[in-house]
Amino acid sequence: MDSAGRGTTLVIAAFYLMVTLALAVGAYALLQGRRFGQPLVLVWQLFAFIIGIQTALGGQLLIGAGAAILSGVVILAVCAKSTVDYVTVTPR
């Protein structure tokens, strides 16, 4: 692997590390009842839903449908009234 390939690999790894960190912060914030975690988790699930649909359309129907359905359920759970009520109360 040449230096350009290593640089690209490091950039991609850093990007995925930041995305993972943002998702972890969002999940932790939701568990703590903080409102700012909801959009972080919602955006991640929207990406996962789109990737699931594209995977299903690309020929991997079972994997794509499973990812899309799971993401849809989490999106509904994050937007449910009970979740919104939980995160709109003062921080615990």
C-alpha positions as CSV (number, residue, x, y, z in Angstrom):
1,M,0.0,0.0,0.0
2,D,1.4,3.4,-1.0
3,S,1.2,6.5,1.1
4,A,-1.8,7.9,-0.7
5,G,-3.7,4.7,0.1
6,R,-2.7,4.9,3.7
7,G,-3.8,8.5,3.9
8,T,-7.2,7.6,2.4
9,T,-7.6,4.7,4.8
10,L,-6.8,7.0,7.8
11,V,-9.3,9.6,6.7
12,I,-12.0,7.0,6.3
13,A,-11.2,5.5,9.7
14,A,-11.3,8.9,11.3
15,F,-14.6,9.6,9.7
16,Y,-16.1,6.4,11.0
17,L,-14.7,7.0,14.4
18,M,-16.4,10.4,14.6
19,V,-19.7,8.9,13.4
20,T,-19.5,6.2,16.0
21,L,-18.6,8.7,18.7
22,A,-21.6,10.9,17.7
23,L,-23.9,7.9,17.8
24,A,-22.6,6.9,21.2
25,V,-23.0,10.4,22.5
26,G,-26.6,10.5,21.1
27,A,-27.5,7.2,22.6
28,Y,-26.1,8.1,26.0
29,A,-27.9,11.5,25.9
30,L,-31.2,9.8,25.2
31,L,-30.7,7.4,28.0
32,Q,-30.0,10.3,30.3
33,G,-33.1,12.1,29.1
34,R,-31.4,14.9,27.2
35,R,-33.1,16.2,24.1
36,F,-30.0,16.8,22.0
37,G,-29.4,13.1,21.6
38,Q,-32.7,12.5,19.7
39,P,-31.6,14.2,16.4
40,L,-28.2,12.3,16.4
41,V,-29.9,9.0,16.7
42,L,-32.6,9.9,14.2
43,V,-30.2,11.0,11.5
44,W,-28.2,7.8,12.0
45,Q,-31.3,5.7,11.7
46,L,-32.4,7.5,8.5
47,F,-29.0,6.7,7.0
48,A,-29.4,3.1,8.0
49,F,-32.9,3.0,6.5
50,I,-31.7,4.4,3.2
51,I,-28.8,1.9,3.2
52,G,-31.2,-0.9,3.9
53,I,-33.5,0.0,1.0
54,Q,-30.5,0.3,-1.3
55,T,-29.2,-3.1,-0.2
56,A,-32.6,-4.7,-0.8
57,L,-32.9,-3.1,-4.2
58,G,-29.3,-4.3,-5.0
59,G,-30.2,-7.9,-4.6
60,Q,-29.7,-8.7,-0.9
61,L,-33.4,-8.7,-0.1
62,L,-33.3,-10.3,3.3
63,I,-30.4,-8.3,4.7
64,G,-31.7,-5.0,3.2
65,A,-35.3,-5.6,4.4
66,G,-34.1,-6.5,7.9
67,A,-32.0,-3.3,8.1
68,A,-34.8,-1.1,6.8
69,I,-37.4,-2.6,9.1
70,L,-35.2,-2.4,12.2
71,S,-34.3,1.2,11.3
72,G,-38.0,2.0,10.8
73,V,-38.9,0.6,14.2
74,V,-36.2,2.6,15.9
75,I,-37.2,5.8,14.0
76,L,-40.8,5.3,15.2
77,A,-39.6,4.6,18.8
78,V,-37.4,7.8,18.8
79,C,-40.3,9.8,17.5
80,A,-42.9,8.2,19.8
81,K,-44.8,10.5,22.2
82,S,-43.4,8.7,25.3
83,T,-39.8,9.3,24.1
84,V,-40.5,12.9,23.3
85,D,-42.1,13.3,26.7
86,Y,-39.1,11.6,28.4
87,V,-36.5,13.9,26.7
88,T,-38.5,17.2,27.1
89,V,-38.5,16.9,30.9
90,T,-35.7,18.7,32.7
91,P,-32.4,16.7,32.7
92,R,-32.1,14.0,35.4
